[in-house]
Amino acid sequence: MTTTARLTTTLALGALTALVPAGFAPAPAAAAEVDGPAVTWQVALWGNRRGFTEGVERLAAVAAEKTDGKFKLDLKYGGVLSEPGDTLDGLQLGAFEAGSVCSFYNPGKTPVSTALNLPLLPLPTLEAQHKTYDVVLKHPAIAAEWASWNAVPLMSILMPNYEVMGRGTPPTTVTDWQGRRINASGGHAALMTIMGAVPTTIPSPDIYSTMERGALDGVVYPYSYAFAVYNLHELSTWVSDGWNLGTVHCAFAVNGDAWNALPPQYRDLIEAAIPGAYEAQIADYARVDAENEAKFEARGLQRIAMGDDVRAALQAAVEPAWKTWVDDMTAKGQPGQEIIDLILSTAASVQK
């Protein structure tokens, strides 16, 4: 730079400095609300971002925002880190720090937790679900089986109650269900059997084509998003209305060592963010339900209320199904009846 140029620059800077009020200092960059070291967790998820994952998405957003990006939950979709049935194994091995775990994918790994998969549990709303789950997951027998996998279920990942959608003449009585081929699994398959239907299990991507060619009459799925995702309403003529057949339990779980090693302020941050994460997931399901309800109405689906004879048949099936589970747990040395009693008492309490 020439002497003339340097002189010009110096004069310009001096002029600017003269315009700055005395005692003025530049505002510092915004500090993190929660300070701490840089930490990144790898989180195993499957599928794409959807209502099922909105709670985890909210946790990730809060962690990044409150720590100015120092605590990052790196969400890996598409089964990149783990297939659904293997996430618990990955957590135990420390292959990643966190992930979504559904006991129905591997019931033998967390058998006591499968109590929350039983059909027709009195949990009609997502709010009732998570308030009940939060209590039940703290039961010593359930906490111990998660700990045996070096895993901690931080919060539940909510799934809507299941309904039935199908084609053909709407089944309004128990007799109408006789011989109908219904895609269902687990406890829901047992319910369909009690109704006289013929349960079968078909991979989700194949259900539409199977139904289209007339080899399937109906599907038991989480309402409403699962039906819309696979466009099953396009082939259907009816849908059960408010039957609340029960759902399945999933959790956002973390590796125990990773959780214990996390700075206390980060643990507090995640725990404080959990109520908002539930709200985010519930709100997204509500948004999607509104969109899907419009599609179902446009399709002209007939809503099937639960008649007295259907209600009696289903209720008659519940106690044997629950008792079978209790007997199985008792044979394994687990407090099965105690867990069922805790679910029922908590469900009643949170809905008062």
Summary of the structure (lengths in Angstrom):
residues: 352
radius of gyration: 26.2
end to end distance: 79.1
largest distance: 100.3
contacts: 1117
relative contact order: 0.16
helix: 52%
strand: 15%
